Amino acid sequence: MPPLTNFSPALSELNHRHVASSASTNSELIAALQDGTLDATTVHVLTAETQSAGRGQHGRSWQSPRGNVYLSLYHPVHMPVSGLLSLIIGLELAKMPVIQTVNGQLQAQGLTPIGVKWANDLGFYQNQASHHSELAHSAPDGSALDSAISLQRTLPFQKLAGILIEPVTKSGKLVGVVLGIGLNVKAAPTLTAQTSEGMSYQAISLQDIYAVLQPATQATRLPDLQTLYQQMTTALMAAMTRFEHLAIEKPTGHTYYLDGFLQQFAAMDALAGLRLRVTQDYNNEKKVMTGVACGVDTHGCLQLQQDNGKISTLFTGRIDVIY
């Protein structure tokens, strides 16, 4: 099988439009595609300096202070979208030059690198030894959050970026997907019960991480937003190419691209080997299970090895890392 191509299109080639403010870059792009303002057969990118009604998973709000990346990319698709897509996007985003550079420096200092958290986030968990480290306190209200989380015996997830994938339909037919990314660059908003999805989340920014890595990053400046837009669109286009390769490969019975993805994802899996408490809601009844995260399956579902040794496959659920 041939390797994935490293195609890096210029933003101008992707019909890039930038606005000072948008209610939601995802919503604005979807509306323009559905009313025919934009051609649904080609790629489009919309970026904004801020959003007044940014959205996250399950209709929750996404806070959008200035200085961060708010980017939505539309891509036509000709196959059903599976749960693997968000993980593929997360993996490709984690391979962006800015993330790779930061991860090299974090690992050199014995700190946890940025990884992909199933199913829609980039960031990392504080390991127990560094739970009260300088990095944890660099984020807003870190000490108060750390105290509350310690009482719950859960570890906080330091959330750097979120992914929101939405289908675009015309006349009842799927024509493409909008891939929305929010990346905290200079500002890490204080998360509320609504924005943190009820989980032990704390937002963190690249600037927070750079501050902790001093003097390692003294000579390194944060990339400007235009550079990050380019890196991010390159990652998203690579993710869509990878997803298409998986879809084409599946009917053949071969697993070359799938195996390659699963191997790379395992190396960037922010949950790997951590003990989890997973809460699921069935008909308004909560079901709680505990176990150790052991990767994802070929459909993108989380694999949880329960205390009795049984492997459970999870499509959704609230996750807390416990110790």
NORHUFEN-V93527 format. One record per backbone hydrogen bond with DSSP energy under -0.5 kcal/mol. CO is the residue of the C=O (numbers start at 1). NH is the residue of the N-H. E is the energy in kcal/mol with one decimal. If there is no record, write none. Layout:
BEGIN
co: (CO/CO)
nh: (NH/NH)
e: (E/E)
END
This chain:
BEGIN
co: (5/6/10/10/11/11/12/14/15/17/19/20/22/23/24/25/26/27/28/29/30/31/32/32/33/38/39/44/45/46/47/48/50/54/56/57/60/64/65/67/68/69/70/71/72/73/74/75/82/83/84/85/86/87/88/89/90/91/92/93/96/97/98/99/100/101/102/103/104/105/106/106/107/115/115/116/116/117/120/121/122/122/123/124/127/128/130/133/134/135/135/136/139/141/142/143/144/145/146/147/148/149/149/150/153/155/156/156/157/157/158/158/159/160/161/162/164/166/168/168/170/173/175/176/177/177/178/178/179/180/181/182/183/183/184/185/187/189/192/193/194/196/199/200/202/205/206/207/208/209/210/211/213/215/217/219/224/225/226/227/228/229/230/231/232/233/234/235/236/237/238/239/240/241/242/243/244/245/246/247/249/249/249/250/255/256/257/258/259/260/261/262/263/264/265/265/266/268/268/269/271/274/275/276/276/277/277/278/278/279/280/280/281/282/285/287/289/290/291/292/293/295/297/301/302/302/303/304/304/305/306/310/310/312/312/313/314/318/320/320/321)
nh: (7/8/13/14/14/16/15/45/45/47/49/50/52/53/28/29/30/31/32/33/34/35/37/38/36/40/42/74/17/72/19/70/22/62/59/60/56/51/68/186/70/183/48/181/46/179/44/177/85/87/88/89/90/91/92/93/94/95/95/96/100/101/102/103/104/105/106/107/108/109/109/111/110/117/123/118/270/121/163/117/160/161/115/158/130/131/133/137/138/138/139/139/142/145/146/147/148/149/150/151/152/153/154/153/323/321/126/158/159/202/124/160/204/184/122/182/180/178/175/176/173/170/77/168/75/179/166/180/73/164/71/162/69/185/206/207/189/191/196/198/197/199/201/157/159/209/210/211/212/213/214/214/216/218/220/221/228/229/230/231/232/233/234/235/236/237/238/239/240/241/242/243/244/245/246/247/248/249/250/251/252/253/254/253/259/260/261/262/263/264/265/266/267/268/268/269/269/116/270/272/274/293/322/278/291/279/320/280/289/318/282/287/283/285/282/280/278/307/276/305/273/303/300/297/304/314/294/306/312/292/309/306/312/304/314/315/302/279/277/322/155)
e: (-1.1/-0.5/-1.0/-0.6/-1.4/-1.0/-1.0/-0.6/-1.2/-2.2/-1.5/-0.7/-1.8/-2.7/-2.8/-2.0/-2.6/-2.4/-1.9/-1.8/-2.5/-2.1/-1.0/-2.3/-0.7/-0.5/-1.2/-3.2/-2.3/-2.6/-2.4/-0.6/-1.9/-2.3/-0.9/-1.9/-4.1/-0.7/-0.8/-0.7/-0.5/-2.1/-1.8/-3.2/-2.7/-3.1/-1.4/-2.4/-1.5/-0.7/-2.5/-2.7/-2.4/-2.4/-2.5/-2.6/-2.2/-0.8/-0.5/-1.7/-2.6/-2.4/-2.0/-2.8/-2.0/-1.6/-2.7/-2.7/-1.6/-1.2/-0.5/-3.1/-1.5/-0.6/-2.1/-0.6/-2.4/-1.9/-2.2/-2.5/-2.7/-1.8/-3.4/-3.3/-0.8/-1.2/-2.2/-1.4/-0.8/-0.8/-0.6/-0.6/-1.6/-2.0/-3.0/-2.1/-2.0/-2.7/-2.4/-1.5/-1.1/-0.8/-1.9/-0.7/-1.4/-0.5/-1.4/-0.6/-0.9/-2.4/-1.5/-0.6/-2.3/-2.7/-2.5/-1.9/-3.1/-3.1/-2.9/-1.4/-1.6/-2.5/-1.5/-2.9/-2.5/-0.5/-2.4/-0.7/-2.1/-2.7/-2.4/-1.9/-2.3/-0.8/-1.7/-2.3/-0.6/-0.6/-2.6/-1.1/-0.8/-2.1/-2.1/-2.7/-2.4/-1.9/-2.9/-2.1/-1.5/-1.9/-0.6/-0.7/-2.0/-1.7/-1.3/-0.5/-2.0/-2.9/-1.9/-2.5/-2.7/-2.6/-2.1/-1.9/-2.5/-2.5/-2.0/-2.2/-2.2/-2.1/-2.4/-2.6/-2.4/-2.2/-2.1/-2.1/-2.4/-2.3/-2.0/-0.7/-1.5/-0.7/-0.7/-1.3/-3.1/-1.9/-2.3/-2.8/-2.1/-2.1/-3.1/-2.1/-1.0/-0.7/-1.3/-0.6/-0.6/-3.3/-0.6/-0.8/-2.5/-2.6/-2.4/-0.5/-1.7/-0.5/-1.9/-0.5/-2.2/-2.6/-0.6/-3.2/-0.6/-1.6/-3.3/-3.0/-3.0/-0.8/-3.5/-2.8/-2.0/-2.9/-1.7/-2.3/-0.5/-3.1/-2.8/-0.9/-3.1/-2.4/-2.4/-3.0/-0.6/-2.7/-0.6/-0.5/-2.1/-2.5/-2.9/-0.5/-2.3)
END
